[in-house]
Amino acid sequence: MAYVVKADDRGRIKLPKDVVSPGDRILVIPAGRRILLIKIPPKPVEASSSWLKTEKDKKELRALAESYAIEEVEMKLRRRDLAGGD
């Protein structure tokens, strides 16, 4: 089911009750003219254990994710600098 919602004067949107509950954590991904919202389960590692097979523990996974995130930010900053952006 699709919904149309309107942003208020502060840029906030209110999602329908049957989509989210108070306290839900949601990943917001800007994608050009679109925004992707992904509900994060309360225990992501446990929720993903059926499809994400790894020998790494949470600490190793976090360090790996942080490393990739830093690498991505540095790459975007380099591209912006090469394009002459501020």
N, CA, C and O atoms as CSV, one atom per row, in Angstrom:
chain,resi,resn,atom,element,x,y,z
A,1,MET,N,N,0.842,-1.173,0.000
A,1,MET,CA,C,0.000,0.000,0.000
A,1,MET,C,C,0.892,1.242,0.000
A,1,MET,O,O,1.926,1.262,0.667
A,2,ALA,N,N,0.507,2.249,-0.723
A,2,ALA,CA,C,1.273,3.489,-0.817
A,2,ALA,C,C,0.518,4.608,-0.092
A,2,ALA,O,O,-0.711,4.602,-0.018
A,3,TYR,N,N,1.264,5.544,0.428
A,3,TYR,CA,C,0.691,6.688,1.139
A,3,TYR,C,C,1.290,7.969,0.586
A,3,TYR,O,O,2.433,7.987,0.131
A,4,VAL,N,N,0.519,9.027,0.628
A,4,VAL,CA,C,1.037,10.355,0.313
A,4,VAL,C,C,1.022,11.128,1.625
A,4,VAL,O,O,-0.025,11.265,2.260
A,5,VAL,N,N,2.185,11.633,2.030
A,5,VAL,CA,C,2.288,12.434,3.242
A,5,VAL,C,C,2.879,13.784,2.877
A,5,VAL,O,O,3.509,13.928,1.830
A,6,LYS,N,N,2.680,14.762,3.730
A,6,LYS,CA,C,3.155,16.115,3.456
A,6,LYS,C,C,4.132,16.532,4.549
A,6,LYS,O,O,3.894,16.302,5.735
A,7,ALA,N,N,5.229,17.145,4.130
A,7,ALA,CA,C,6.205,17.650,5.098
A,7,ALA,C,C,5.656,18.912,5.748
A,7,ALA,O,O,5.022,19.733,5.085
A,8,ASP,N,N,5.901,19.066,7.056
A,8,ASP,CA,C,5.458,20.288,7.729
A,8,ASP,C,C,6.485,21.398,7.509
A,8,ASP,O,O,7.446,21.222,6.760
A,9,ASP,N,N,6.280,22.532,8.158
A,9,ASP,CA,C,7.156,23.687,7.942
A,9,ASP,C,C,8.591,23.454,8.423
A,9,ASP,O,O,9.489,24.223,8.079
A,10,ARG,N,N,8.815,22.406,9.210
A,10,ARG,CA,C,10.162,22.077,9.677
A,10,ARG,C,C,10.759,20.907,8.887
A,10,ARG,O,O,11.834,20.412,9.225
A,11,GLY,N,N,10.053,20.464,7.828
A,11,GLY,CA,C,10.559,19.389,6.995
A,11,GLY,C,C,10.269,18.003,7.530
A,11,GLY,O,O,10.791,17.019,7.005
A,12,ARG,N,N,9.455,17.902,8.556
A,12,ARG,CA,C,9.129,16.605,9.143
A,12,ARG,C,C,7.933,15.992,8.417
A,12,ARG,O,O,7.057,16.695,7.913
A,13,ILE,N,N,7.926,14.671,8.379
A,13,ILE,CA,C,6.766,13.984,7.832
A,13,ILE,C,C,6.210,13.052,8.906
A,13,ILE,O,O,6.951,12.547,9.750
A,14,LYS,N,N,4.925,12.836,8.864
A,14,LYS,CA,C,4.276,11.942,9.808
A,14,LYS,C,C,3.857,10.699,9.035
A,14,LYS,O,O,3.115,10.789,8.057
A,15,LEU,N,N,4.332,9.546,9.473
A,15,LEU,CA,C,4.015,8.298,8.798
A,15,LEU,C,C,2.798,7.654,9.454
A,15,LEU,O,O,2.595,7.799,10.659
A,16,PRO,N,N,1.996,6.952,8.678
A,16,PRO,CA,C,0.795,6.309,9.216
A,16,PRO,C,C,1.132,5.292,10.312
A,16,PRO,O,O,2.202,4.682,10.298
A,17,LYS,N,N,0.202,5.118,11.264
A,17,LYS,CA,C,0.413,4.220,12.404
A,17,LYS,C,C,0.638,2.773,11.986
A,17,LYS,O,O,1.352,2.035,12.664
A,18,ASP,N,N,0.032,2.361,10.871
A,18,ASP,CA,C,0.214,0.966,10.466
A,18,ASP,C,C,1.549,0.726,9.762
A,18,ASP,O,O,1.860,-0.407,9.394
A,19,VAL,N,N,2.337,1.781,9.573
A,19,VAL,CA,C,3.650,1.655,8.940
A,19,VAL,C,C,4.756,1.633,9.984
A,19,VAL,O,O,5.679,0.823,9.898
A,20,VAL,N,N,4.668,2.514,10.965
A,20,VAL,CA,C,5.679,2.590,12.027
A,20,VAL,C,C,5.012,2.739,13.380
A,20,VAL,O,O,3.851,3.137,13.480
A,21,SER,N,N,5.761,2.416,14.410
A,21,SER,CA,C,5.300,2.570,15.788
A,21,SER,C,C,6.232,3.534,16.504
A,21,SER,O,O,7.384,3.691,16.098
A,22,PRO,N,N,5.754,4.186,17.567
A,22,PRO,CA,C,6.642,5.077,18.322
A,22,PRO,C,C,7.897,4.325,18.781
A,22,PRO,O,O,7.814,3.205,19.284
A,23,GLY,N,N,9.035,4.948,18.602
A,23,GLY,CA,C,10.298,4.342,19.009
A,23,GLY,C,C,10.982,3.534,17.931
A,23,GLY,O,O,12.135,3.139,18.105
A,24,ASP,N,N,10.302,3.272,16.807
A,24,ASP,CA,C,10.951,2.549,15.708
A,24,ASP,C,C,12.148,3.343,15.209
A,24,ASP,O,O,12.102,4.570,15.126
A,25,ARG,N,N,13.215,2.633,14.879
A,25,ARG,CA,C,14.383,3.276,14.263
A,25,ARG,C,C,14.279,3.045,12.774
A,25,ARG,O,O,13.987,1.936,12.327
A,26,ILE,N,N,14.523,4.102,11.998
A,26,ILE,CA,C,14.362,4.014,10.559
A,26,ILE,C,C,15.602,4.583,9.876
A,26,ILE,O,O,16.059,5.680,10.197
A,27,LEU,N,N,16.129,3.828,8.943
A,27,LEU,CA,C,17.258,4.274,8.131
A,27,LEU,C,C,16.690,5.117,6.996
A,27,LEU,O,O,15.811,4.659,6.266
A,28,VAL,N,N,17.182,6.346,6.840
A,28,VAL,CA,C,16.724,7.257,5.794
A,28,VAL,C,C,17.843,7.389,4.770
A,28,VAL,O,O,18.954,7.807,5.095
A,29,ILE,N,N,17.532,7.023,3.521
A,29,ILE,CA,C,18.533,7.074,2.462
A,29,ILE,C,C,18.052,8.023,1.373
A,29,ILE,O,O,17.126,7.688,0.634
A,30,PRO,N,N,18.673,9.219,1.256
A,30,PRO,CA,C,18.329,10.103,0.148
A,30,PRO,C,C,18.803,9.480,-1.160
A,30,PRO,O,O,19.951,9.050,-1.267
A,31,ALA,N,N,17.926,9.431,-2.146
A,31,ALA,CA,C,18.267,8.831,-3.437
A,31,ALA,C,C,17.759,9.746,-4.545
A,31,ALA,O,O,16.758,9.455,-5.199
A,32,GLY,N,N,18.462,10.853,-4.743
A,32,GLY,CA,C,18.022,11.820,-5.750
A,32,GLY,C,C,16.715,12.466,-5.327
A,32,GLY,O,O,16.627,13.068,-4.256
A,33,ARG,N,N,15.710,12.341,-6.164
A,33,ARG,CA,C,14.396,12.916,-5.853
A,33,ARG,C,C,13.560,11.995,-4.980
A,33,ARG,O,O,12.408,12.301,-4.672
A,34,ARG,N,N,14.130,10.879,-4.584
A,34,ARG,CA,C,13.416,9.904,-3.762
A,34,ARG,C,C,14.073,9.791,-2.398
A,34,ARG,O,O,15.225,10.181,-2.202
A,35,ILE,N,N,13.306,9.245,-1.459
A,35,ILE,CA,C,13.842,8.945,-0.130
A,35,ILE,C,C,13.434,7.511,0.180
A,35,ILE,O,O,12.262,7.149,0.081
A,36,LEU,N,N,14.412,6.707,0.552
A,36,LEU,CA,C,14.154,5.329,0.902
A,36,LEU,C,C,14.155,5.220,2.422
A,36,LEU,O,O,15.113,5.633,3.076
A,37,LEU,N,N,13.088,4.665,2.984
A,37,LEU,CA,C,12.983,4.472,4.425
A,37,LEU,C,C,13.017,2.975,4.707
A,37,LEU,O,O,12.240,2.212,4.134
A,38,ILE,N,N,13.920,2.559,5.591
A,38,ILE,CA,C,14.032,1.148,5.950
A,38,ILE,C,C,13.944,1.022,7.464
A,38,ILE,O,O,14.756,1.593,8.193
A,39,LYS,N,N,12.955,0.273,7.927
A,39,LYS,CA,C,12.791,0.065,9.358
A,39,LYS,C,C,13.900,-0.859,9.858
A,39,LYS,O,O,14.134,-1.924,9.288
A,40,ILE,N,N,14.573,-0.447,10.916
A,40,ILE,CA,C,15.675,-1.231,11.482
A,40,ILE,C,C,15.110,-2.094,12.611
A,40,ILE,O,O,14.486,-1.575,13.536
A,41,PRO,N,N,15.326,-3.407,12.539
A,41,PRO,CA,C,14.820,-4.265,13.617
A,41,PRO,C,C,15.510,-3.944,14.940
A,41,PRO,O,O,16.642,-3.459,14.945
A,42,PRO,N,N,14.842,-4.209,16.054
A,42,PRO,CA,C,15.442,-3.915,17.373
A,42,PRO,C,C,16.802,-4.570,17.576
A,42,PRO,O,O,17.690,-3.971,18.182
A,43,LYS,N,N,16.978,-5.789,17.080
A,43,LYS,CA,C,18.258,-6.496,17.193
A,43,LYS,C,C,18.689,-6.908,15.792
A,43,LYS,O,O,18.460,-8.043,15.377
A,44,PRO,N,N,19.320,-5.974,15.056
A,44,PRO,CA,C,19.651,-6.231,13.650
A,44,PRO,C,C,20.496,-7.477,13.408
A,44,PRO,O,O,20.257,-8.199,12.440
A,45,VAL,N,N,21.466,-7.742,14.258
A,45,VAL,CA,C,22.352,-8.885,14.038
A,45,VAL,C,C,21.559,-10.189,14.146
A,45,VAL,O,O,21.726,-11.094,13.329
A,46,GLU,N,N,20.696,-10.277,15.161
A,46,GLU,CA,C,19.893,-11.478,15.327
A,46,GLU,C,C,18.882,-11.615,14.184
A,46,GLU,O,O,18.634,-12.720,13.701
A,47,ALA,N,N,18.299,-10.489,13.755
A,47,ALA,CA,C,17.303,-10.519,12.686
A,47,ALA,C,C,17.925,-10.938,11.354
A,47,ALA,O,O,17.245,-11.521,10.509
A,48,SER,N,N,19.201,-10.648,11.164
A,48,SER,CA,C,19.852,-10.964,9.893
A,48,SER,C,C,20.575,-12.312,9.912
A,48,SER,O,O,21.126,-12.732,8.895
A,49,SER,N,N,20.576,-12.982,11.047
A,49,SER,CA,C,21.367,-14.212,11.152
A,49,SER,C,C,20.890,-15.315,10.213
A,49,SER,O,O,21.669,-16.203,9.866
A,50,SER,N,N,19.625,-15.276,9.796
A,50,SER,CA,C,19.143,-16.331,8.898
A,50,SER,C,C,19.658,-16.151,7.469
A,50,SER,O,O,19.751,-17.133,6.732
A,51,TRP,N,N,19.991,-14.936,7.062
A,51,TRP,CA,C,20.448,-14.704,5.692
A,51,TRP,C,C,21.854,-14.132,5.606
A,51,TRP,O,O,22.448,-14.144,4.527
A,52,LEU,N,N,22.407,-13.629,6.707
A,52,LEU,CA,C,23.758,-13.078,6.713
A,52,LEU,C,C,24.667,-14.044,7.468
A,52,LEU,O,O,24.681,-14.074,8.699
A,53,LYS,N,N,25.411,-14.817,6.719
A,53,LYS,CA,C,26.307,-15.806,7.326
A,53,LYS,C,C,27.708,-15.222,7.418
A,53,LYS,O,O,28.291,-14.830,6.407
A,54,THR,N,N,28.246,-15.165,8.631
A,54,THR,CA,C,29.591,-14.638,8.832
A,54,THR,C,C,30.211,-15.254,10.083
A,54,THR,O,O,29.512,-15.669,11.007
A,55,GLU,N,N,31.509,-15.300,10.084
A,55,GLU,CA,C,32.258,-15.775,11.246
A,55,GLU,C,C,32.653,-14.606,12.147
A,55,GLU,O,O,33.153,-14.812,13.253
A,56,LYS,N,N,32.425,-13.364,11.667
A,56,LYS,CA,C,32.838,-12.180,12.413
A,56,LYS,C,C,31.853,-11.879,13.546
A,56,LYS,O,O,30.654,-12.126,13.424
A,57,ASP,N,N,32.379,-11.344,14.645
A,57,ASP,CA,C,31.495,-10.929,15.723
A,57,ASP,C,C,31.043,-9.487,15.501
A,57,ASP,O,O,31.472,-8.835,14.549
A,58,LYS,N,N,30.170,-8.994,16.390
A,58,LYS,CA,C,29.617,-7.647,16.221
A,58,LYS,C,C,30.692,-6.577,16.178
A,58,LYS,O,O,30.592,-5.625,15.405
A,59,LYS,N,N,31.724,-6.728,17.006
A,59,LYS,CA,C,32.789,-5.725,17.059
A,59,LYS,C,C,33.528,-5.645,15.719
A,59,LYS,O,O,33.818,-4.556,15.225
A,60,GLU,N,N,33.822,-6.797,15.147
A,60,GLU,CA,C,34.505,-6.827,13.847
A,60,GLU,C,C,33.620,-6.250,12.743
A,60,GLU,O,O,34.093,-5.497,11.893
A,61,LEU,N,N,32.329,-6.608,12.759
A,61,LEU,CA,C,31.401,-6.090,11.751
A,61,LEU,C,C,31.273,-4.582,11.840
A,61,LEU,O,O,31.241,-3.900,10.815
A,62,ARG,N,N,31.197,-4.045,13.071
A,62,ARG,CA,C,31.096,-2.600,13.263
A,62,ARG,C,C,32.351,-1.903,12.730
A,62,ARG,O,O,32.251,-0.893,12.035
A,63,ALA,N,N,33.520,-2.435,13.052
A,63,ALA,CA,C,34.769,-1.834,12.591
A,63,ALA,C,C,34.843,-1.846,11.067
A,63,ALA,O,O,35.291,-0.876,10.455
A,64,LEU,N,N,34.404,-2.944,10.459
A,64,LEU,CA,C,34.399,-3.045,9.008
A,64,LEU,C,C,33.439,-2.026,8.388
A,64,LEU,O,O,33.780,-1.360,7.411
A,65,ALA,N,N,32.241,-1.909,8.959
A,65,ALA,CA,C,31.253,-0.947,8.454
A,65,ALA,C,C,31.768,0.482,8.587
A,65,ALA,O,O,31.607,1.285,7.668
A,66,GLU,N,N,32.386,0.810,9.725
A,66,GLU,CA,C,32.930,2.152,9.932
A,66,GLU,C,C,34.054,2.435,8.938
A,66,GLU,O,O,34.160,3.542,8.411
A,67,SER,N,N,34.883,1.440,8.687
A,67,SER,CA,C,35.981,1.603,7.735
A,67,SER,C,C,35.436,1.900,6.335
A,67,SER,O,O,35.919,2.808,5.658
A,68,TYR,N,N,34.432,1.134,5.906
A,68,TYR,CA,C,33.822,1.366,4.588
A,68,TYR,C,C,33.142,2.736,4.524
A,68,TYR,O,O,33.209,3.418,3.502
A,69,ALA,N,N,32.488,3.136,5.621
A,69,ALA,CA,C,31.813,4.436,5.639
A,69,ALA,C,C,32.825,5.570,5.509
A,69,ALA,O,O,32.601,6.516,4.754
A,70,ILE,N,N,33.930,5.482,6.234
A,70,ILE,CA,C,34.977,6.511,6.160
A,70,ILE,C,C,35.566,6.547,4.753
A,70,ILE,O,O,35.797,7.621,4.199
A,71,GLU,N,N,35.806,5.382,4.184
A,71,GLU,CA,C,36.343,5.301,2.821
A,71,GLU,C,C,35.385,5.960,1.816
A,71,GLU,O,O,35.822,6.677,0.917
A,72,GLU,N,N,34.082,5.714,1.976
A,72,GLU,CA,C,33.089,6.301,1.070
A,72,GLU,C,C,33.037,7.820,1.202
A,72,GLU,O,O,32.957,8.528,0.198
A,73,VAL,N,N,33.081,8.321,2.431
A,73,VAL,CA,C,33.064,9.769,2.656
A,73,VAL,C,C,34.307,10.406,2.043
A,73,VAL,O,O,34.214,11.440,1.382
A,74,GLU,N,N,35.466,9.794,2.260
A,74,GLU,CA,C,36.705,10.341,1.688
A,74,GLU,C,C,36.638,10.366,0.166
A,74,GLU,O,O,37.087,11.327,-0.458
A,75,MET,N,N,36.086,9.322,-0.434
A,75,MET,CA,C,35.964,9.265,-1.883
A,75,MET,C,C,35.033,10.375,-2.389
A,75,MET,O,O,35.332,11.030,-3.388
A,76,LYS,N,N,33.914,10.582,-1.703
A,76,LYS,CA,C,32.973,11.636,-2.109
A,76,LYS,C,C,33.597,13.018,-1.949
A,76,LYS,O,O,33.369,13.897,-2.780
A,77,LEU,N,N,34.377,13.219,-0.895
A,77,LEU,CA,C,35.044,14.509,-0.700
A,77,LEU,C,C,36.081,14.754,-1.791
A,77,LEU,O,O,36.205,15.871,-2.294
A,78,ARG,N,N,36.828,13.709,-2.160
A,78,ARG,CA,C,37.805,13.850,-3.246
A,78,ARG,C,C,37.115,14.213,-4.555
A,78,ARG,O,O,37.584,15.086,-5.285
A,79,ARG,N,N,36.004,13.548,-4.853
A,79,ARG,CA,C,35.255,13.851,-6.088
A,79,ARG,C,C,34.746,15.284,-6.068
A,79,ARG,O,O,34.791,15.983,-7.081
A,80,ARG,N,N,34.261,15.720,-4.904
A,80,ARG,CA,C,33.751,17.083,-4.779
A,80,ARG,C,C,34.882,18.093,-4.969
A,80,ARG,O,O,34.709,19.113,-5.636
A,81,ASP,N,N,36.031,17.801,-4.381
A,81,ASP,CA,C,37.182,18.703,-4.534
A,81,ASP,C,C,37.640,18.766,-5.979
A,81,ASP,O,O,37.991,19.839,-6.470
A,82,LEU,N,N,37.642,17.636,-6.662
A,82,LEU,CA,C,38.044,17.610,-8.081
A,82,LEU,C,C,37.059,18.361,-8.956
A,82,LEU,O,O,37.435,18.937,-9.978
A,83,ALA,N,N,35.779,18.353,-8.546
A,83,ALA,CA,C,34.743,19.058,-9.321
A,83,ALA,C,C,34.709,20.540,-8.972
A,83,ALA,O,O,33.974,21.304,-9.597
A,84,GLY,N,N,35.494,20.955,-7.981
A,84,GLY,CA,C,35.527,22.357,-7.600
A,84,GLY,C,C,34.402,22.769,-6.672
A,84,GLY,O,O,34.089,23.955,-6.564
A,85,GLY,N,N,33.783,21.793,-5.994
A,85,GLY,CA,C,32.697,22.111,-5.067
A,85,GLY,C,C,33.206,22.609,-3.743
A,85,GLY,O,O,34.377,22.432,-3.408
A,86,ASP,N,N,32.321,23.237,-2.985
A,86,ASP,CA,C,32.697,23.750,-1.657
A,86,ASP,C,C,32.296,22.804,-0.564
A,86,ASP,O,O,32.537,23.081,0.611
